[in-house]
Amino acid sequence: MRISADPGELLSSRALVLPGVGHFGHCARELAARGLDGPVREARAKGIPILGLCVGMQLFFESSEEDGSASGLGLLRGTVKRLRGAGVRVPHTGWNEVRVRRAHPWLAAATDGAHFYFVHAYAPESTNGATIATTDHGDGFASIVGSEGLLGVQFHPEKSSKAGTRLLEGFVRGIS
């Protein structure tokens, strides 16, 4: 595994992990300013597997209410919206259950009902059937999204103990 901001290296990688902690607009603008938004889209078009974590997953979508002036990568249709619902605490911080709604090959070792660690105030509202798993918090939200060769998780697997480790191992096995 390597950390790289080299477009050529991204396009010759076996897989990409798009991490994210922070603000959608800032992250989207930094990707564009560093000339990495195009290579990530090109990597997707070439079939290079991509895993998005938290804001990295939100960047898969077209836009976000967090910053209407910033565009996402558009790998998935839809908008990232602020968490809503009666009595909902925002940001959503802590452990919560993930309910798997459909299969994805990289989730073979992930258990339906497993708990993962979340820190976020926004989550995707997918309009193209990309939702793989949901989590109840307020009105509920898509906590895992994806399609063939693409997986995004709203939580932080690196902070999610054994369930997070199993998810990351599934990704590594899936691209090997």
Secondary structure, DSSP 8 states (H G I E B T S, - for coil): ------HHHHHT-S-EEE---S-HHHHHHHHHHTT-HHHHHHHHHTT--EEEETHHHHTTSSEETT-TT-----SS-EEEEE--STT--SSEEEEEE-EE-S--GGGTT--TT-EEEEEESEEEEESSS-EEEEE-STT-EEEEEEETTEEEESS-GGGSHHHHHHHHHHHHHHH-
